[in-house]
Amino acid sequence: MYKYWVMEMMQAHHQQSLTTQMKQRRFGNGHISSSAEPNGNARPAETIPNGKANGLHVKNGKRKIKTAPRPTKNQEKEEGFSYETTPLVWAVITFWCYLILTIVGWFRDQLRRLGMENTRGGKESKHMLDFPALYQDFDNFYVRNIYMKLRDNFNQPLCSTPGAEFDMMERVTEDHNWTYKLTGRKLRCLNLGSYNYLGFAENSGPRNEVVQESIRKYGAGTGSARAELGTLDLHLELERLVADFTGQEDAITFGMGFATNALNIPALVGKGSLVISDKLNHASLVLGIRLSGAVVRVFKHNDMEDLEKVLRRAVVEGQPRTHRPWKKILIVAEGVYSMEGSIVKLPELIALKKKYKAYVYLDEAHSIGAMGPTGKGVVEYWGVDPKDVDIMMGTFTKSFGSSGGYIAASKKIVNYLRLHSHSATYSTAMPAPVAQQIVGCFKALATKEGQYRAKVLAWNTRYFRNKIKQLGFIVYGHEDSPVVPIMYYLPSKLGAMARMCRQKGIAVVIVGFPATPITEARVRVCLSASHTVEMLDKAIDVFDELGDLLWAKYSCEKPEMCPVPPYPTLEEATE
């Protein structure tokens, strides 16, 4: 474990040498570069005139390092990414829609102050007006006047297993979505919203029987933290399976996926460290970075050119004020982004990591199990060496039909986390039935059944994306991402789409501002290996009908179709 910190000191020394070599100081009209001769003596500074020198562009005395040209739109399409620009007319209409909602909301608030309309939301007590406000004005205004109009589409109660289909409890409201009453009826819906990528969210079968047996043997909880008396043999078996599956030396598991990021990043970086984070990283990553106390730099979503600019500036300038080299530089990215449907450009990211001597923290919450020929995530999908990713994080809440998370890395890093992670030290250990469910899923992935599920998911993804694009919808993300965002833009259309889908027996997730940019509200579809072709065709027909009704087919471009192989069979899956 102590060798790990020796490596950190050597890394800091290397970054310091890079800083010395790349530091540029401006004097007058030219750049003055200073370096050392092989014998250790300083070489006299020399002014670089306009022109080219040492592979650098120099114009008017200003040096600019060459970078690879940014990929064009066609190159992005060749790589499988799809991001059609929001049509200007619909962007303007969306802004007007929110403006009208805001104006109407303001008038309704005046009526509430005059007592002409009931105030059902949270408000400040008349006796505590001199105290700091408990409620933020904008948050409460948004909830009262915008969110409440769509609230019936959120927090829907279920009463069955969240498989390819589920039973939704019908509810009605008599006060404009402030309260609900259950009618006692059940609505059978096609599930296009749950993260059940491999279809392991089941209530029958051999894995379910083993989970029931684990309850009889271990009970429903552990009653202790892992660092005390909460470690079971199931936990040790699970960590061995995770390490083998991810191609890392060791792994550590936690009882909550969100806390895996939020409580472990502060143990890995701190004061004097730099975290370079993707603009669209998950809230758990953002919280963990904030709690760490490290300096944060943000790069444009999945833009490797912008990432290189941030890395280069970090190495050149060092820490603020002192300009000392950073203790650590950690690049944080996700495998599959759950709102955008995009896949990280991992080969390019690893190349930059090696070039600038940084570390990579890869969140595979939505990609482990769902990407790659055998479900081993974006590392397998891109064909890179798992050892090139320093820290691999993932959760068991998506592809494994359970809960919790893991971090897989070298033994030194994992042993360090066992001692210093707040989640490992203070949180109650993962319950035995939860761990047993995950163990069963990992074992299934090593068989024909598991690999067949991964192949069916990949086929469903391409088939559904192609069909939706052909209908004229604007679809975001990568062609192989099981997360399919379909752009609807206007909040009124989002609510109408979700309600009419429920009436037709389809459950979807809608996402809008502030979870997305104000002009990029969307319907998010999550595909599963448990979806049959007939189910997907039913959903496509409903989307086609409602897309015409709501004028939601915004695409102005000819859709780029990705090749769809023949539907996989169980015999084709290899162990």
Secondary structure, DSSP 8 states (H G I E B T S, - for coil): -HHHHHHHHHHHHHHHHHHHHH--EEETTEEEE--B-TTS-B---EEE-SEEETTEEEETTEEEE-------HHHHHHTTEE-----HHHHHHHHHHHHHHHHHHHHHHHHHHTTSS---S----GGGTTS--SS-HHHHHHHHHTGGGTGGGSS--B-S--SSEEEEEEEE-SSTTSS-EEEEEEEEEEE-SS--TTS---SSSHHHHHHHHHHHHH-S---SBTTTT---HHHHHHHHHHHHHHT-SEEEEES-HHHHHHTTHHHH--TT-EEEEETT--HHHHHHHHHHT-EEEEE-TT-HHHHHHHHHHHHHH-STTT----S-EEEEEESB-TTT--B--HHHHHHHHHHTT-EEEEE-TTTTTTSSTTS--HHHHHT--GGGSSEEEEESSSTTSS--EEEEE-HHHHHHHHHH-HHHHHSB---HHHHHHHHHHHHHHTSHHHHHHHHHHHHHHHHHHHHHHHTT--B-EETT-SEEEEE--SHHHHHHHHHHHHHTTEE-EEE-TTTS-TT--EEEEE--TT--HHHHHHHHHHHHHHHHHTT-----S------------GGG---
